[in-house]
Amino acid sequence: MSDAAPPLCFLCGRPLGRKIEWHHVVPKSRGGRDTEPVHPICHRTIHATLSNKQLERDYSSADALCAHPEIATFIRWVAGKHPDFHAPTRRRA
């Protein structure tokens, strides 16, 4: 039996649940190859908040993403939720 801790979400830092999605740190459409594991709700929030151009130019690290005001608010809100928690994601206007 393994005592290894579950992997953590690239965005929110919570343990990952049953469903894991892979976020391209630099969008694939902009030449990115590296991916990081994220919760589905975290992945939806990233893409609902930022364009691929913004992700490539200014938000290609977890620290940069977490510094974005809307994403920081989301991270505080989701912090205590179960790893498999999901809710509808608001799209940017």
N, C-alpha and C positions, 0 to 999 in steps of 0.2 A: 504494500500500500504506500502510495506516494504522499509526502507531506508538502509537496511543492505548492506554492501559492498560485491561485488562478492568474492568468495574464490580465493586465490592466488595460483599460481603454486609453488610447492615445490622447483623446480630448479631455475627458472628465476625470480620468484616473481611478474610476470605480472598477471593481472586478467585472470581467466580461461574463455574460450569461450564455445561454444555449445558442443564440443566434449571433454570429459575428459577421460584420461587413468589413471590407478593406478599403480604406481611404487612400487615394493617391495624394501624397504630400504636395507634389506639384502635379496638377491635373494631367491625366494621360493625353488629353487633347493639346496640351502645351508642352509635350515631350517628357513628362514625368514617368518614372518607372517604379520608384520606391513606394511601398504601401505600408500602412500601419493599421492594426486592428482597432475597430470602434464599435460601439453599440449602434444599432440601426437608428435610434432616435438622435444620437450624436451626429451620425453621418448626415441625416436629413437636415439637422440644424445648420451644420457647416454650409451645405449647398443651398439652403433656403436663405442664408444670411449673406453669403459672399459669391461673387462671380468667379469663374475660372481665372480670369485675368487678375482679379484681386488676390486670389489664392496663390497664384504663381508669383506675383510681384511682391506682396507684403505679408502673406500669411502661410508660409511654407514650413512653419514649426509649431509645435504645441504651445510654446510660450507666446508666440505672436498671436495665435488663435485665441488663447485664453485672455489676452490683453484687449481684444475687441470688446467694446461695451455690451453689445447684445449677446455675444457668446458668453461673456463673463456672467451676465444675469442668468442665462440658461444653466450654466454649470452650477451656480449657487442653488437654483431651483431643483435640479436633478440630483444633487449630491446625496440626499437621503433615500432615494428611490431604489427599489429592487433592481438587480442587474438585467432582468428581462422586462422591466417596465417599458411601456410604449404609450404614446399619446399622439394625436394629430400634430403635425408640425406646421406652424404659420409660415407662409411664403412671404418673401420681401415684396413690398408694394411697388 
